Amino acid sequence: MKAKSSSIAKSTLLIIIFSLIGKLMGFGRESMVAAVFGAGMEKDAFVAAQSATSTVSMFIVMGISTVFIPGLQSVLHDRGEAGKERFTNNIYVIVTILTLAIMALGIYGAPVLAKLVAPRFDEATAALCVELIRLAMPVILFSAYEGIFTGYLHFHNHFGIAASVPIWLNSVYLIYLFFFADSYGIRGLTVVSVLAVVAEFIAVYMGSHHIGFRFRPVLDIADKYTRQTLLLAIPAIITVSVNNINTLVNRALASGLETGSMSRLDYANKLNVLIIGIFITAITAVIFPAMAKAFNEGRMQKGKLIMNGAIRAVLLITIPAMVGLIVLAQPIVELAFMRGAFTQLDADLTAVCLRFYTLALISVSVNNVQNRVFYSLEDTKTPFYLGVVNVLFNVGFNLILVRFMGINGLALSVSIATSAVAVASFYLLKKKLGNIGMRSYLRLTIKTVIAALIMGLFCYFFFFRLGAGIIVKSKGVVFLYFLLTIFLSAGVYFVILDLLGLKEVKDVKKIVAKRFLSAA
């Protein structure tokens, strides 16, 4: 059991390291995009086009990779290695046919898609959006492939290659932005968004080939495991992509606000999901195969223990992250984006929007784990219904709040909707599994909130009060002081949790002490 826990910890750390590198590169990418394109008409059209293509492709990636792992587990159990490989090839071929059909429809129906994602664009922006949608449509095919082979790698406990794909994606973007953006503009950036996903696909395909996958064309729609997986994928695609659906709705409403609103909303959302992309994705990627195996084998208590550990880890990360983002929203936005075409006004408006978006960080992250629990139990209906409720809540609050708060209301509506669904998910999981440790979550949350609030106060006074003379200096000096603030604030958070007697902190201290003594 200890060896298994150590393996999970190492895999999680590996994913976090790769994700951190990828996200830092993505941070640089978005900073360069902001400097080149700012928050104007072209960037609005690009964001809308990405909503129509990349968002759809993300639905497919998340949906396939989510149901593919339980499918592989069932096939391997009943048909062995040969059956597992045949199943993988069958899914590969069928998904190819389906996504090519979706691509063709998308290219033909680009004007309709543009109306859906940005119904209030002026004529020139809408025309550019249609053009960019058609250029970006192949991303759907390669994203689907990425979803299959990411799931394949995770199933075989090979997490490093799949976690490294953001590095490949951002490398392609950065090469373009450094050397070609001035020549080929926003259209070139759209083409590069496709090439970047192709690079991701090549990485996970070669990784799968390395551990034994061989492509042998199979087309068997009658196969019961394939049909079951595809049927489960339909609600799963909608469910795991609820946050993207909400983002899509928000962008559509933002298209009717002043020029640049959609871009600012997009910049704020990307900063908000940074924590999810680095830490929460790592946790869910590692625990999902283990949890699916435990529940598939009928070891319910073990499955619940894995779930409990994952949710506690998520709360420990996201609560202080939310507080930190709220306190430091302004310097974060300025350091990330304020250069070139991205003005001080853009930074001010984006920072306020980020604070409202950040309120959703905890609920979105917890819900990611909750959905994986349902999928491990081969239940896609419950998260599907919860996803529908989430979208309906979000749209309802959007229509109300956008009138009074603009893009800030759009961000706040996501927070309200996802929080309500996270609470409902806990209730339904308790009905399905019995005792799921709600009291332990409540105790942990109280302690973590106390520690995070004290950390937030320290963070505010250290950066804005003590650093008042520093933060007006050069950006390099501000950045170094910002990093020092983060480091010291994390230390304060850890110390307060230790004083409050949190179990996880004690475990970390024991591990560090043991390593230190063994090294000595």
C-alpha positions as CSV (number, residue, x, y, z in Angstrom):
1,M,0.0,0.0,0.0
2,K,2.9,2.4,0.9
3,A,4.6,1.5,-2.5
4,K,1.3,2.3,-4.3
5,S,1.0,5.6,-2.4
6,S,4.6,6.5,-3.2
7,S,4.0,5.7,-6.9
8,I,0.9,8.0,-7.0
9,A,2.8,10.8,-5.2
10,K,5.7,10.5,-7.7
11,S,3.3,10.5,-10.7
12,T,1.4,13.5,-9.4
13,L,4.7,15.4,-8.8
14,L,5.9,14.5,-12.3
15,I,2.6,15.8,-13.8
16,I,2.8,19.0,-11.7
17,I,6.4,19.7,-12.8
18,F,5.6,19.2,-16.5
19,S,2.3,21.2,-16.1
20,L,4.2,24.0,-14.4
21,I,6.7,24.2,-17.2
22,G,3.9,24.1,-19.8
23,K,1.8,26.7,-17.9
24,L,4.8,29.0,-17.5
25,M,5.3,28.7,-21.2
26,G,1.6,29.3,-21.8
27,F,1.9,32.4,-19.5
28,G,4.6,33.7,-21.8
29,R,2.5,32.8,-24.8
30,E,-0.5,34.8,-23.6
31,S,1.7,37.7,-22.6
32,M,3.1,37.9,-26.1
33,V,-0.4,37.5,-27.6
34,A,-1.6,40.4,-25.5
35,A,1.4,42.5,-26.5
36,V,0.9,41.9,-30.2
37,F,-2.9,41.9,-30.4
38,G,-4.0,43.6,-27.3
39,A,-7.8,43.5,-26.6
40,G,-9.1,44.8,-29.9
41,M,-11.3,43.6,-32.7
42,E,-8.9,41.0,-34.1
43,K,-8.3,39.4,-30.7
44,D,-12.1,39.3,-30.1
45,A,-12.6,37.5,-33.4
46,F,-9.8,35.0,-32.5
47,V,-11.3,34.3,-29.1
48,A,-14.7,33.7,-30.6
49,A,-13.3,31.4,-33.3
50,Q,-11.4,29.4,-30.6
51,S,-14.7,29.1,-28.7
52,A,-16.2,27.5,-31.8
53,T,-13.3,25.1,-32.5
54,S,-11.0,24.6,-29.5
55,T,-13.9,24.5,-27.1
56,V,-15.6,21.7,-29.1
57,S,-12.3,19.9,-29.4
58,M,-11.8,20.1,-25.7
59,F,-15.3,18.6,-25.2
60,I,-14.1,15.6,-27.3
61,V,-10.7,15.3,-25.6
62,M,-12.1,15.3,-22.1
63,G,-15.1,13.1,-23.0
64,I,-13.1,10.4,-24.8
65,S,-10.3,10.3,-22.3
66,T,-12.8,10.2,-19.4
67,V,-14.8,7.2,-20.6
68,F,-12.0,5.5,-22.4
69,I,-10.1,4.4,-19.2
70,P,-13.1,2.5,-17.7
71,G,-13.7,1.0,-21.1
72,L,-10.1,-0.2,-21.3
73,Q,-10.4,-1.6,-17.8
74,S,-13.5,-3.6,-18.7
75,V,-12.1,-4.9,-22.0
76,L,-8.8,-5.9,-20.4
77,H,-10.6,-7.8,-17.7
78,D,-12.9,-9.7,-20.1
79,R,-10.7,-10.1,-23.2
80,G,-7.1,-9.6,-22.2
81,E,-4.4,-7.7,-23.9
82,A,-5.4,-8.6,-27.5
83,G,-8.9,-7.4,-26.8
84,K,-7.7,-4.2,-25.3
85,E,-5.6,-3.3,-28.4
86,R,-8.4,-4.2,-30.8
87,F,-10.8,-2.0,-28.7
88,T,-8.3,0.9,-28.9
89,N,-7.9,0.6,-32.7
90,N,-11.7,0.4,-33.1
91,I,-12.2,3.6,-31.1
92,Y,-9.5,5.3,-33.1
93,V,-11.1,4.5,-36.5
94,I,-14.6,5.3,-35.4
95,V,-13.6,8.6,-33.8
96,T,-11.7,9.5,-37.0
97,I,-14.9,9.0,-39.1
98,L,-17.1,11.0,-36.6
99,T,-14.7,13.9,-36.2
100,L,-14.1,14.3,-40.0
101,A,-17.8,14.6,-40.3
102,I,-18.0,17.2,-37.6
103,M,-15.1,19.1,-39.3
104,A,-16.9,19.1,-42.6
105,L,-20.1,20.4,-41.0
106,G,-18.1,23.0,-39.0
107,I,-16.4,24.4,-42.1
108,Y,-19.7,24.5,-44.0
109,G,-21.6,26.0,-41.1
110,A,-19.0,28.4,-39.9
111,P,-21.3,31.5,-40.3
112,V,-23.8,29.7,-38.0
113,L,-21.2,28.9,-35.5
114,A,-20.0,32.5,-35.5
115,K,-23.5,33.7,-34.8
116,L,-23.7,31.2,-31.9
117,V,-20.4,32.2,-30.2
118,A,-20.6,35.9,-30.9
119,P,-24.1,36.9,-31.9
120,R,-23.5,40.6,-31.4
121,F,-20.3,41.2,-33.4
122,D,-20.3,44.0,-35.9
123,E,-20.1,42.9,-39.6
124,A,-16.3,43.2,-40.0
125,T,-15.6,41.3,-36.8
126,A,-18.1,38.6,-37.6
127,A,-16.6,38.1,-41.1
128,L,-13.2,37.7,-39.7
129,C,-14.5,35.2,-37.1
130,V,-16.0,33.0,-39.8
131,E,-12.7,32.9,-41.6
132,L,-10.8,32.0,-38.5
133,I,-13.3,29.3,-37.6
134,R,-12.7,27.6,-41.0
135,L,-8.9,27.8,-40.6
136,A,-9.0,26.3,-37.1
137,M,-11.5,23.5,-37.7
138,P,-8.9,20.6,-38.2
139,V,-8.0,21.0,-34.5
140,I,-11.1,18.9,-33.7
141,L,-9.6,15.8,-35.4
142,F,-6.2,16.0,-33.8
143,S,-7.7,16.8,-30.4
144,A,-9.8,13.7,-30.6
145,Y,-6.7,11.6,-31.3
146,E,-4.9,13.3,-28.4
147,G,-7.8,12.3,-26.1
148,I,-7.6,8.6,-27.1
149,F,-3.8,8.3,-26.6
150,T,-3.8,10.4,-23.4
151,G,-6.3,8.0,-22.0
152,Y,-4.2,5.0,-23.2
153,L,-1.1,6.4,-21.5
154,H,-2.9,7.1,-18.3
155,F,-4.4,3.6,-18.2
156,H,-0.9,2.2,-18.4
157,N,0.3,4.6,-15.6
158,H,2.6,6.5,-18.0
159,F,1.7,10.1,-17.0
160,G,4.9,12.0,-18.0
161,I,4.5,12.0,-21.7
162,A,0.8,13.1,-21.6
163,A,1.7,15.8,-19.0
164,S,4.4,17.2,-21.3
165,V,2.0,18.0,-24.2
166,P,1.5,21.6,-23.1
167,I,5.3,22.1,-23.6
168,W,5.0,21.0,-27.2
169,L,1.9,23.1,-27.8
170,N,3.4,26.2,-26.4
171,S,6.7,25.7,-28.2
172,V,4.9,25.9,-31.5
173,Y,3.0,29.0,-30.4
174,L,6.1,30.8,-29.1
175,I,8.1,30.1,-32.3
176,Y,5.4,31.7,-34.3
177,L,5.0,34.7,-31.9
178,F,8.7,35.3,-31.8
179,F,9.4,35.1,-35.5
180,F,6.3,35.2,-37.7
181,A,3.5,37.1,-35.9
182,D,4.2,40.5,-37.4
183,S,4.1,38.9,-40.9
184,Y,1.1,36.6,-40.7
185,G,-1.0,38.2,-38.0
186,I,-4.1,36.7,-36.4
187,R,-4.7,34.3,-39.3
188,G,-1.3,32.8,-38.9
189,L,-2.0,32.5,-35.1
190,T,-5.1,30.5,-36.0
191,V,-3.2,28.1,-38.2
192,V,-0.6,27.7,-35.5
193,S,-3.3,26.8,-33.0
194,V,-3.9,23.7,-35.2
195,L,-0.3,22.9,-35.7
196,A,0.2,23.1,-31.9
197,V,-2.4,20.4,-31.3
198,V,-0.8,18.3,-34.0
199,A,2.4,18.5,-32.0
200,E,0.5,17.3,-28.9
201,F,-1.0,14.4,-30.8
202,I,2.4,13.3,-32.2
203,A,3.8,13.3,-28.6
204,V,1.1,11.1,-27.1
205,Y,1.0,8.8,-30.1
206,M,4.7,8.2,-30.1
207,G,4.5,7.6,-26.3
208,S,1.7,5.0,-26.8
209,H,3.7,3.4,-29.6
210,H,6.7,3.1,-27.3
211,I,4.7,1.2,-24.7
212,G,3.2,-1.3,-27.2
213,F,0.4,0.3,-29.2
214,R,0.3,-0.7,-32.9
215,F,-2.2,0.7,-35.3
216,R,-4.2,-2.0,-37.1
217,P,-7.4,-0.7,-38.7
218,V,-10.6,-2.1,-37.1
219,L,-14.1,-1.0,-37.7
220,D,-16.7,-2.9,-35.6
221,I,-19.6,-0.7,-34.6
222,A,-21.4,-3.8,-33.2
223,D,-18.7,-4.4,-30.5
224,K,-20.6,-4.1,-27.2
225,Y,-17.7,-2.4,-25.4
226,T,-17.2,0.2,-28.2
227,R,-20.9,1.0,-28.3
228,Q,-21.0,1.3,-24.5
229,T,-18.0,3.6,-24.5
230,L,-19.5,5.8,-27.3
231,L,-22.8,6.0,-25.5
232,L,-21.2,7.0,-22.2
233,A,-19.1,9.5,-24.1
234,I,-22.1,11.6,-25.1
235,P,-23.1,12.7,-21.6
236,A,-19.5,12.7,-20.5
237,I,-18.5,15.1,-23.2
238,I,-21.1,17.6,-22.1
239,T,-20.4,17.0,-18.4
240,V,-16.7,17.3,-18.2
241,S,-16.8,20.4,-20.4
242,V,-19.4,22.3,-18.4
243,N,-16.8,25.0,-17.5
244,N,-16.0,25.4,-21.2
245,I,-19.8,25.6,-22.0
246,N,-20.2,28.3,-19.4
247,T,-17.2,30.1,-20.9
248,L,-18.7,29.8,-24.3
249,V,-22.0,31.3,-23.1
250,N,-20.1,34.1,-21.3
251,R,-18.2,35.0,-24.5
252,A,-21.4,35.1,-26.5
253,L,-22.9,37.6,-24.2
254,A,-19.6,39.5,-24.0
255,S,-19.7,40.0,-27.8
256,G,-22.5,42.5,-27.2
257,L,-20.5,44.6,-24.8
258,E,-17.8,47.2,-25.7
259,T,-14.9,46.2,-28.0
260,G,-12.3,44.2,-26.0
261,S,-14.7,42.8,-23.5
262,M,-14.5,39.3,-24.8
263,S,-10.7,39.5,-24.9
264,R,-10.5,40.7,-21.3
265,L,-12.9,38.0,-20.2
266,D,-10.7,35.4,-21.9
267,Y,-7.5,36.7,-20.3
268,A,-9.1,36.6,-16.9
269,N,-10.4,33.1,-17.4
270,K,-7.0,31.8,-18.5
271,L,-5.3,33.2,-15.4
272,N,-8.0,31.6,-13.3
273,V,-7.6,28.1,-14.8
274,L,-3.8,28.3,-14.4
275,I,-4.1,26.6,-10.9
276,I,-6.5,24.0,-12.3
277,G,-4.2,23.2,-15.2
278,I,-1.1,22.8,-13.0
279,F,-2.3,21.1,-9.8
280,I,-5.9,19.8,-10.2
281,T,-5.4,18.2,-13.6
282,A,-2.4,16.3,-12.1
283,I,-4.4,15.0,-9.1
284,T,-7.4,13.9,-11.3
285,A,-5.2,12.3,-13.9
286,V,-3.4,10.1,-11.4
287,I,-6.3,9.1,-9.2
288,F,-8.8,8.4,-11.9
289,P,-7.3,5.1,-13.2
290,A,-6.7,3.9,-9.6
291,M,-10.2,4.8,-8.5
292,A,-11.8,3.3,-11.6
293,K,-9.9,0.0,-11.0
294,A,-10.9,0.0,-7.3
295,F,-14.6,0.5,-8.0
296,N,-14.5,-2.0,-11.0
297,E,-13.1,-4.7,-8.7
298,G,-15.7,-4.0,-6.0
299,R,-13.3,-2.5,-3.5
300,M,-15.6,0.4,-2.5
301,Q,-13.8,1.4,0.6
302,K,-10.5,1.8,-1.2
303,G,-12.2,3.8,-3.9
304,K,-13.7,6.2,-1.3
305,L,-10.3,6.6,0.3
306,I,-8.8,7.6,-3.0
307,M,-11.6,10.1,-3.5
308,N,-11.3,11.5,0.0
309,G,-7.5,12.1,-0.4
310,A,-8.1,13.8,-3.8
311,I,-10.8,16.1,-2.6
312,R,-8.7,17.1,0.5
313,A,-5.7,17.8,-1.7
314,V,-7.9,20.0,-4.0
315,L,-9.2,22.0,-1.1
316,L,-5.7,22.5,0.4
317,I,-4.6,23.9,-2.9
318,T,-7.5,25.9,-4.3
319,I,-8.6,27.8,-1.1
320,P,-5.3,29.6,-0.6
321,A,-5.0,30.0,-4.4
322,M,-8.4,31.7,-4.5
323,V,-7.4,34.1,-1.7
324,G,-4.0,34.8,-3.3
325,L,-5.6,35.5,-6.8
326,I,-8.1,37.9,-5.3
327,V,-5.4,39.8,-3.3
328,L,-2.8,39.9,-6.1
329,A,-5.1,40.1,-9.2
330,Q,-3.9,43.5,-10.2
331,P,-0.1,42.8,-10.2
332,I,-0.7,39.4,-11.7
333,V,-2.5,40.9,-14.7
334,E,0.0,43.7,-15.1
335,L,3.0,41.4,-15.0
336,A,1.4,38.9,-17.4
337,F,-0.1,41.1,-20.0
338,M,0.5,44.9,-19.7
339,R,2.9,45.6,-22.5
340,G,2.5,46.6,-26.2
341,A,-1.1,46.9,-27.3
342,F,-2.4,45.8,-23.8
343,T,-3.1,49.1,-21.9
344,Q,-3.4,50.0,-18.2
345,L,-7.2,50.3,-18.7
346,D,-7.2,46.7,-20.1
347,A,-5.2,45.6,-17.1
348,D,-7.5,47.3,-14.6
349,L,-10.7,45.8,-16.1
350,T,-9.2,42.4,-16.5
351,A,-8.0,42.3,-12.8
352,V,-11.5,43.1,-11.5
353,C,-13.0,40.4,-13.8
354,L,-10.3,37.9,-12.5
355,R,-11.4,38.4,-8.9
356,F,-15.0,37.4,-9.8
357,Y,-13.8,34.4,-11.9
358,T,-11.6,33.2,-9.0
359,L,-14.6,32.6,-6.8
360,A,-15.3,29.5,-9.0
361,L,-11.8,28.0,-8.5
362,I,-12.7,25.8,-5.6
363,S,-16.0,24.5,-6.9
364,V,-14.8,23.8,-10.4
365,S,-11.8,21.9,-9.1
366,V,-13.8,19.8,-6.6
367,N,-16.3,19.1,-9.3
368,N,-13.6,17.7,-11.5
369,V,-12.8,15.1,-8.9
370,Q,-16.5,14.4,-8.2
371,N,-17.2,13.7,-11.8
372,R,-14.3,11.3,-12.0
373,V,-15.9,9.4,-9.1
374,F,-19.2,9.1,-11.0
375,Y,-17.3,7.9,-14.1
376,S,-15.3,5.4,-12.1
377,L,-18.7,3.9,-11.0
378,E,-19.7,3.9,-14.7
379,D,-22.4,6.5,-14.0
380,T,-22.4,9.2,-16.6
381,K,-26.1,10.1,-16.2
382,T,-25.8,11.9,-12.8
383,P,-22.9,14.2,-13.8
384,F,-24.7,14.8,-17.1
385,Y,-27.9,16.1,-15.3
386,L,-25.8,18.1,-12.9
387,G,-24.0,19.6,-15.9
388,V,-27.3,20.6,-17.5
389,V,-28.3,22.3,-14.2
390,N,-24.9,24.0,-14.1
391,V,-25.4,25.5,-17.6
392,L,-29.0,26.6,-16.9
393,F,-28.0,28.3,-13.6
394,N,-25.1,30.0,-15.4
395,V,-27.2,31.3,-18.3
396,G,-29.9,32.5,-15.9
397,F,-27.5,34.4,-13.7
398,N,-25.7,35.7,-16.8
399,L,-28.8,37.3,-18.2
400,I,-29.5,39.0,-14.9
401,L,-26.0,40.0,-13.8
402,V,-24.6,41.2,-17.2
403,R,-27.1,44.1,-17.2
404,F,-25.7,45.5,-13.9
405,M,-22.1,44.2,-13.9
406,G,-21.0,43.7,-17.5
407,I,-18.2,41.1,-17.9
408,N,-17.8,40.9,-14.1
409,G,-21.4,39.6,-13.9
410,L,-20.6,37.0,-16.5
411,A,-17.6,35.8,-14.4
412,L,-19.6,35.8,-11.1
413,S,-22.4,33.8,-12.6
414,V,-19.9,30.9,-13.3
415,S,-18.9,31.0,-9.7
416,I,-22.5,30.8,-8.4
417,A,-23.6,28.0,-10.8
418,T,-20.5,25.8,-10.2
419,S,-20.7,26.2,-6.4
420,A,-24.4,25.1,-6.3
421,V,-23.6,22.0,-8.5
422,A,-20.6,21.0,-6.3
423,V,-22.8,21.0,-3.2
424,A,-25.4,18.9,-5.1
425,S,-22.7,16.5,-6.2
426,F,-21.6,15.8,-2.6
427,Y,-25.3,15.0,-1.7
428,L,-25.7,12.6,-4.6
429,L,-22.4,10.9,-4.0
430,K,-23.4,10.4,-0.3
431,K,-26.6,8.7,-1.5
432,K,-24.7,6.5,-3.9
433,L,-21.7,5.5,-1.6
434,G,-22.9,6.1,1.9
435,N,-20.4,7.9,4.2
436,I,-18.0,9.9,2.2
437,G,-16.3,11.8,5.0
438,M,-18.2,15.1,4.8
439,R,-17.3,16.0,8.4
440,S,-13.6,15.6,7.5
441,Y,-14.1,17.9,4.5
442,L,-15.8,20.5,6.7
443,R,-13.1,20.5,9.4
444,L,-10.4,20.7,6.7
445,T,-12.2,23.6,5.0
446,I,-12.6,25.6,8.2
447,K,-8.9,25.2,9.1
448,T,-7.8,26.0,5.5
449,V,-10.0,29.1,5.2
450,I,-8.5,30.4,8.5
451,A,-5.0,29.8,7.3
452,A,-5.7,31.2,3.8
453,L,-7.3,34.4,5.3
454,I,-4.3,35.0,7.5
455,M,-2.0,34.3,4.5
456,G,-4.1,36.8,2.4
457,L,-3.6,39.6,5.0
458,F,0.1,38.9,5.2
459,C,0.2,38.9,1.4
460,Y,-1.6,42.2,1.1
461,F,0.5,44.1,3.7
462,F,3.8,42.6,2.5
463,F,3.3,43.4,-1.2
464,F,1.2,46.6,-1.2
465,R,2.4,48.2,2.1
466,L,5.9,47.1,2.7
467,G,6.6,47.0,-1.0
468,A,5.0,50.4,-1.8
469,G,8.4,51.8,-2.9
470,I,9.3,48.7,-4.9
471,I,6.2,48.1,-7.0
472,V,6.7,51.4,-8.8
473,K,10.1,50.2,-10.1
474,S,10.9,48.2,-13.2
475,K,8.9,45.1,-14.0
476,G,11.9,42.9,-13.3
477,V,12.1,44.2,-9.7
478,V,8.3,43.9,-9.3
479,F,8.4,40.4,-10.6
480,L,11.1,39.3,-8.1
481,Y,9.3,41.0,-5.2
482,F,6.1,39.3,-6.4
483,L,7.8,35.8,-6.3
484,L,9.2,36.6,-2.8
485,T,5.6,37.5,-1.7
486,I,4.3,34.2,-3.0
487,F,7.1,32.2,-1.4
488,L,6.7,33.9,2.0
489,S,2.8,33.7,1.9
490,A,3.0,30.0,1.2
491,G,5.2,29.6,4.2
492,V,2.7,31.5,6.4
493,Y,-0.1,29.3,5.1
494,F,1.9,26.2,5.9
495,V,2.8,27.4,9.4
496,I,-0.8,28.3,10.3
497,L,-2.0,24.9,9.1
498,D,0.6,23.3,11.2
499,L,-0.5,25.2,14.3
500,L,-4.1,24.2,13.6
501,G,-2.9,20.5,13.6
502,L,-3.8,19.6,10.1
503,K,-2.9,15.9,9.4
504,E,-1.5,16.5,5.9
505,V,1.0,19.1,7.2
506,K,2.2,16.7,9.9
507,D,2.7,14.0,7.2
508,V,4.7,16.3,5.1
509,K,6.9,17.3,8.1
510,K,7.5,13.6,8.9
511,I,8.5,12.9,5.3
512,V,10.9,15.9,5.2
513,A,12.4,15.0,8.5
514,K,12.9,11.4,7.5
515,R,14.6,12.4,4.2
516,F,16.8,14.9,6.1
517,L,17.9,12.3,8.6
518,S,18.6,9.7,6.0
519,A,20.7,12.2,4.0
520,A,22.6,13.1,7.1
